[in-house]
């Protein structure tokens, strides 16, 4: 059966115990058995227990499993011929097929190749955002799915078993394009060869750095990703921790050095203390890894801007997690606020004391600042103060913000030993006021899982450039606001 979240396991067991004695289903270990799919689509909220075909008199099923492309190539061509990275081997195969290499369209021994406004390399195909618009990106995503795992032909419908056997030897680890006639059909073909094929079925190996609450949840979600989502493109390869733990949920512990050097690890999820985020991000980016980090990315704006520039230079994804934007109450609040004109706003957060390695309150509480920016657009800081009593472990930060329409918003971050974790709002609009957060039903998909799906979409190139640019702009804007609040607060202390 398909991998499913742990919350569905109880439902699966109940349905199995009910259906098996009735003879409706039976256990099978066959390679071509029909897997179970749990679909939460009933109106009453229960789970639909399905298999992958309809039981009827019209269906005709294959006697054997569907053939895999990798198996066909392995049978047609000797393994040593298809996996050798030698250019001499490629040239020899081209000569046998009467294919002529167009040298001006070829790039050899390069980590990246730019072609038609896109960059091919490092296991990804991504757009050059200055040249490709959102519409072109969406069209390209439809085409790339069948091209990243092997040779791509201009007219794939013209391929026969014979022409497949002739072209298979060119599935090599070098980049370029070749043209020639198929000797049997007399048709002209264009063969595009990947410069950096996506390995392991376009999967991304992930290491989790830091085993606190967030780190353990990350491992849990990686082991059971949301079915049929971009999160299934990620596979956990290990975790890093200062403590000697050995294993966590069956995942082995590895060293930080090993995580940075291993070729089967392409993504690092940083779940450590805020003060250590910068060093970890920089190390993994310099090692050529994509990075996902818990908010805040850093505890100063300058470092965050430098890391974003480094990621862009290397063509890597730098993703800052913001699960607060996935909470049901915020989603409902955003719907309620849409179309209204703000006159004055107030957001007050209270919670327990934090350790020093969480950074200044404007950074440790940047999720609230992200709320305000996502609701009301870019903001500016007019003033900020900080009251602190270290003996009582108490602090209160107050920031006066302004919208682009010069409307005032007050943000208060208050922490102390006996303060409950709570948020209160008071938003006054031209037509009404909101003094409480809306009550919204709990969603079946967890917050960290929703964030992991978003990360998977970025890694797979499924998001348009304008959305990626807007998110990056918002992240850096919030970090710059937090930096300004810290500077103004400390200047008045």
C-alpha positions in Angstrom: 0.0 0.0 0.0 1.0 3.6 -0.3 2.8 5.3 2.6 0.3 7.1 4.8 0.4 9.5 7.7 0.3 7.9 11.1 -3.0 9.6 11.9 -4.7 7.4 9.2 -3.2 4.1 10.5 -6.1 3.5 13.0 -8.7 4.1 10.2 -6.8 1.7 7.9 -6.8 -1.1 10.6 -10.5 -0.7 11.2 -11.4 -0.9 7.5 -9.1 -3.9 7.0 -10.6 -5.9 9.9 -14.1 -5.1 8.5 -13.4 -5.9 4.8 -11.1 -8.9 5.0 -13.5 -11.4 6.7 -16.1 -10.4 4.1 -13.8 -11.4 1.3 -14.0 -7.9 -0.2 -10.2 -7.6 -0.1 -7.4 -9.9 0.6 -3.7 -9.5 1.6 -1.2 -9.7 -1.3 2.5 -9.4 -1.6 2.5 -9.5 -5.4 4.4 -6.8 -7.3 1.3 -6.1 -9.3 -1.3 -6.1 -6.5 -3.6 -3.1 -6.1 -2.4 -0.8 -3.3 -4.8 0.8 -0.8 -5.5 4.6 -1.0 -7.1 6.5 1.8 -9.1 9.5 0.5 -10.5 12.0 3.0 -13.2 13.3 0.7 -16.5 12.3 2.2 -18.9 15.1 3.3 -19.0 13.8 6.8 -15.3 14.0 7.2 -14.6 10.3 7.2 -11.9 8.5 5.2 -12.8 6.7 1.9 -11.1 3.3 1.6 -10.1 2.9 -2.1 -8.0 0.9 -4.5 -6.7 2.1 -7.8 -9.4 0.8 -10.2 -13.1 0.4 -10.4 -14.5 -3.2 -10.0 -16.6 -3.6 -13.1 -17.1 -5.9 -16.1 -15.5 -3.4 -18.5 -12.0 -3.2 -17.0 -9.1 -5.2 -18.6 -6.0 -5.6 -16.6 -2.4 -6.4 -17.6 -1.2 -9.9 -16.7 2.1 -8.5 -15.5 3.3 -5.2 -14.0 3.9 -2.2 -16.3 7.5 -2.2 -17.7 9.9 0.3 -16.2 12.0 2.5 -18.6 15.2 1.7 -16.6 14.7 -2.0 -17.1 14.1 -1.6 -20.8 17.3 0.4 -21.3 19.3 -2.1 -19.2 18.2 -5.0 -21.4 18.8 -3.1 -24.6 22.3 -1.8 -23.9 25.1 -3.1 -21.7 25.4 -1.2 -18.4 29.0 -0.2 -18.9 28.0 1.6 -22.2 25.1 3.7 -20.7 26.8 4.8 -17.5 30.3 5.7 -18.7 30.8 9.5 -18.6 33.5 9.3 -21.3 33.2 11.8 -24.1 35.0 9.4 -26.4 32.3 6.8 -25.8 29.6 9.5 -26.6 31.4 10.6 -29.8 31.8 7.0 -30.9 28.1 6.3 -30.4 27.2 9.5 -32.3 29.3 8.3 -35.2 27.6 4.9 -35.3 24.2 6.6 -35.5 25.2 9.2 -38.1 24.5 12.0 -35.6 26.3 15.3 -36.0 27.1 17.3 -32.9 26.2 21.0 -33.1 29.2 22.4 -31.1 27.9 25.9 -30.7 25.0 24.4 -28.7 27.1 22.2 -26.5 28.8 22.9 -23.2 31.2 20.2 -21.9 32.5 19.7 -18.4 30.4 22.4 -16.9 28.2 22.1 -13.8 25.5 24.2 -15.3 24.2 24.8 -18.9 21.9 27.7 -19.9 19.5 26.9 -22.6 16.3 28.7 -23.8 16.2 31.0 -20.8 16.7 28.1 -18.3 19.6 26.7 -16.3 20.1 22.9 -16.3 22.4 21.6 -13.6 22.8 20.5 -10.0 20.0 18.0 -10.4 17.5 20.8 -11.2 16.0 22.7 -14.1 15.2 26.3 -13.1 14.4 29.5 -15.0 16.5 32.5 -15.5 14.0 34.8 -13.9 15.0 37.9 -15.8 14.3 36.2 -19.1 11.4 34.0 -18.4 8.0 35.1 -17.3 5.4 33.3 -15.2 3.5 31.9 -18.3 6.7 30.6 -19.9 7.7 28.9 -16.6 4.3 27.1 -16.3 4.6 25.9 -19.9 8.2 24.7 -19.3 7.2 22.8 -16.2 4.8 20.7 -18.3 7.6 19.8 -20.6 10.4 19.1 -18.2 8.7 16.2 -16.4 9.6 13.7 -19.1 13.0 15.1 -19.9 15.0 15.3 -16.6 15.5 11.6 -16.1 16.9 10.6 -19.6 17.3 11.6 -23.2 14.6 13.7 -24.8 13.5 13.5 -28.4 11.9 16.3 -30.5 9.4 13.7 -31.9 9.0 11.0 -29.2 6.0 9.5 -31.1 8.4 8.4 -33.9 10.5 6.2 -31.6 10.3 2.4 -32.1 12.0 -0.4 -30.2 14.8 -0.3 -32.8 15.4 3.4 -32.6 15.3 3.2 -28.8 18.2 0.7 -28.9 20.2 3.0 -31.2 19.7 6.1 -29.0 20.1 4.5 -25.6 23.9 4.5 -25.7 23.9 8.3 -25.7 22.3 8.5 -22.2 25.5 9.7 -20.8 26.5 12.2 -18.0 27.5 15.0 -20.4 25.6 17.9 -21.8 24.8 18.8 -25.4 22.5 18.4 -28.4 23.0 16.2 -31.5 21.1 15.9 -34.8 21.0 13.1 -37.3 18.9 10.7 -39.4 17.5 7.4 -38.1 18.9 4.8 -40.6 15.8 2.7 -40.6 13.1 5.4 -40.8 15.1 8.1 -42.5 13.6 10.7 -40.0 15.7 13.5 -38.6 15.9 13.4 -34.8 17.3 15.9 -32.2 18.6 14.4 -29.1 19.0 16.5 -25.9 21.4 15.0 -23.3 21.3 16.1 -19.7 24.4 17.7 -18.3 23.5 16.7 -14.7 20.8 14.0 -14.6 18.5 14.0 -11.6 19.4 11.0 -9.5 17.3 8.4 -7.7 14.1 9.2 -9.6 14.3 13.0 -9.0 14.4 12.4 -5.2 16.1 14.8 -2.8 18.1 13.4 0.1 17.6 15.4 3.3 19.5 15.8 6.5 17.8 17.3 9.6 20.2 19.4 11.7 19.0 19.8 15.3 16.8 17.4 17.2 14.4 19.5 19.2 10.6 19.6 18.8 10.8 20.9 15.3 13.6 18.5 14.3 11.6 15.5 15.4 8.5 16.7 13.6 10.6 17.1 10.4 11.8 13.6 10.6 8.3 12.3 11.3 6.9 14.1 8.2 9.8 13.0 6.0 9.2 9.4 6.9 5.5 9.7 6.1 5.0 12.5 3.6 1.6 13.7 2.4 0.6 11.3 -0.4 0.6 12.6 -4.0 2.4 15.8 -3.0 5.8 17.4 -3.6 6.8 16.3 -0.1 7.2 12.8 -1.5 10.2 14.0 -3.5 12.2 14.2 -0.2 13.8 11.3 1.6 15.6 11.6 5.0 19.2 10.4 5.0 20.2 11.2 8.5 20.2 13.8 11.3 22.8 15.9 13.1 22.9 16.6 16.8 25.4 17.8 19.4 24.1 15.0 21.6 25.0 11.3 21.0 21.6 9.8 20.2 22.5 7.0 17.7 19.0 6.8 16.1 15.8 8.9 16.0 12.6 7.2 14.7 14.9 4.7 12.9 17.0 7.4 11.2 20.7 7.2 11.9 22.8 10.1 13.4 25.6 11.4 11.2 28.3 14.1 11.7 28.0 17.7 10.4 31.0 17.1 8.2 29.5 14.0 6.7 26.2 15.8 6.0 28.0 18.5 4.1 30.1 16.1 2.1 27.7 13.3 1.1 26.5 13.4 -2.5 23.2 11.7 -1.7 22.2 14.6 0.5 21.0 17.6 -1.4 18.9 19.4 1.2 19.6 20.5 4.8 16.8 21.3 7.2 18.2 23.5 10.0 16.2 23.3 13.3 18.8 24.6 15.7 18.9 27.6 18.1 18.4 31.0 16.3 22.0 32.2 17.0 23.5 29.2 15.1 21.3 29.5 12.0 23.7 31.7 10.1 26.7 29.4 10.4 24.8 26.3 9.4 23.1 28.0 6.4 26.4 29.3 5.1 28.2 26.0 5.5 25.6 24.0 3.6 25.2 26.6 0.9 28.9 26.6 0.3 28.8 22.8 0.1 26.2 23.1 -2.7 23.1 22.1 -0.6 19.6 23.6 -0.6 18.7 24.9 2.8 15.4 25.1 4.8 15.6 26.9 8.1 13.2 27.6 10.9 12.4 31.3 11.4 14.2 33.6 11.9 16.7 32.9 9.2 19.3 35.0 11.1 19.3 37.4 14.0 20.4 40.4 11.9 19.3 41.6 8.5 22.8 42.0 6.9 23.7 38.4 7.3 20.3 37.3 5.9 20.8 39.5 2.8 24.3 38.0 2.3 23.0 34.4 2.5 20.3 35.1 0.0 22.9 36.5 -2.4 25.1 33.4 -1.8 22.1 31.1 -2.6 21.3 33.0 -5.8 24.9 32.9 -6.9 25.1 29.1 -6.5 21.6 28.5 -7.9 20.3 27.0 -4.7 17.0 27.2 -2.7 17.1 29.1 0.6 13.7 28.6 2.3 12.7 30.2 5.6 9.9 28.3 7.3 6.8 30.3 8.3 4.2 27.8 9.6 2.2 30.7 11.2 0.9 31.5 7.7 -0.6 28.0 7.5 -2.6 28.2 10.7 -6.4 28.0 10.2 -7.1 31.1 12.3 -4.7 33.2 10.2 -6.1 31.9 6.9 -9.6 32.9 8.1 -8.4 36.2 9.4 -6.8 37.0 6.0 -10.1 36.2 4.3 -12.0 38.5 6.7 -9.5 41.3 6.3 -9.5 41.2 2.5 -11.1 44.3 0.9 -11.2 46.3 4.1 -9.3 49.6 4.7 -7.3 49.6 8.0 -7.6 52.7 10.2 -5.6 51.5 13.2 -4.2 48.1 14.4 -3.0 46.5 17.5 -1.3 43.1 18.0 -0.2 41.9 21.5 1.6 38.6 22.1 2.4 37.1 25.5 4.4 34.1 26.4 7.0 32.5 28.7 10.6 33.7 28.9 13.1 32.7 26.2 16.7 31.8 26.4 19.4 34.3 25.2 20.2 32.2 22.1 16.7 33.0 20.6 17.9 36.6 19.9 16.2 40.0 20.2 12.4 39.8 20.6 11.8 41.4 17.2 13.6 38.4 15.6 12.4 35.6 17.9 8.8 36.9 17.4 9.2 37.6 13.7 6.2 35.3 13.0 3.9 38.1 14.4 5.6 40.7 12.2 5.2 38.4 9.2 1.4 38.2 10.0 1.2 42.0 9.9 3.1 42.3 6.6 1.1 39.5 5.0 -2.1 41.2 6.0 -1.4 44.9 5.4 1.6 45.0 3.0 5.0 46.6 3.6 5.5 48.5 6.8 7.9 51.1 8.3 9.0 51.6 11.9 8.3 55.0 13.5 9.5 54.1 17.0 10.4 51.2 19.3 11.0 50.7 23.0 12.2 47.9 25.2 11.5 47.4 28.9 13.5 44.6 30.6 13.9 43.2 34.2 16.5 40.5 34.0 16.1 39.6 37.7 12.4 38.7 37.1 13.1 37.3 33.6 10.6 39.8 32.2 10.7 41.9 29.0 8.3 44.0 27.0 9.0 45.3 23.5 6.7 47.9 21.9 7.0 48.8 18.2 5.1 51.5 16.4 4.6 50.6 12.7 3.0 52.4 9.8 1.4 51.1 6.6 2.1 52.6 3.2 -1.2 54.6 3.7 0.3 56.1 7.0 -2.0 54.1 9.2 -0.7 53.2 12.7 -0.1 49.6 13.9 1.2 48.8 17.4 3.0 45.5 18.0 3.7 44.4 21.5 5.9 41.4 22.4 5.7 40.6 26.1 7.3 37.6 27.9 7.5 36.6 31.6 7.4 33.6 33.9 3.7 33.7 34.5 2.4 34.9 31.2 0.2 32.6 29.1 1.0 32.0 25.5 -1.7 34.1 23.7 -2.3 36.6 20.9 -4.8 39.4 21.1 -5.8 41.8 18.2 -7.7 45.0 17.7 -8.0 46.0 14.1 -10.2 49.0 13.3 -11.4 49.3 9.7 -13.4 51.9 7.9 -16.5 49.6 8.1 -16.0 47.4 11.2 -13.6 46.3 14.0 -12.0 43.0 14.8 -11.1 42.3 18.4 -10.8 38.5 18.4 -9.1 36.0 16.2 -11.6 33.9 14.2 -12.4 30.4 15.2 -11.4 28.0 12.3 -11.7 24.2 12.2 -8.5 22.2 12.5 -7.1 21.1 9.1 -6.2 17.4 8.4 -2.7 18.3 7.2 -0.2 19.5 9.8 1.6 22.9 9.7 5.1 21.5 9.2 3.8 19.2 6.5 2.2 22.1 4.6 5.6 23.9 4.8 7.4 20.8 3.6 5.1 20.6 0.6 5.9 24.2 -0.2 9.7 23.4 0.0 9.2 20.4 -2.2 7.4 22.6 -4.8 10.4 25.0 -4.8 12.9 22.1 -5.2 10.9 20.6 -8.1 10.5 24.0 -9.8 6.7 24.0 -9.6 6.4 27.6 -8.4 6.4 30.6 -10.8 9.2 33.1 -10.5 7.0 36.0 -9.4 5.8 34.0 -6.4 9.3 33.1 -5.4 10.4 36.7 -5.7 7.5 38.0 -3.7 8.2 35.5 -0.8 11.9 36.4 -0.8 11.1 40.1 -0.7 8.7 39.6 2.2 11.2 37.5 4.2 14.0 40.1 3.8 11.5 43.0 4.5 10.5 41.5 7.8 14.1 40.8 8.8 14.9 44.4 8.0 12.0 45.7 10.1 13.2 43.5 13.0 16.7 44.9 12.6 15.4 48.5 12.7 13.2 47.8 15.8 16.2 46.3 17.6 18.4 49.3 16.7 15.8 51.9 17.9 15.0 50.0 21.1 18.6 49.7 22.1 19.3 53.4 21.2 16.6 54.5 23.7 17.6 52.0 26.5 
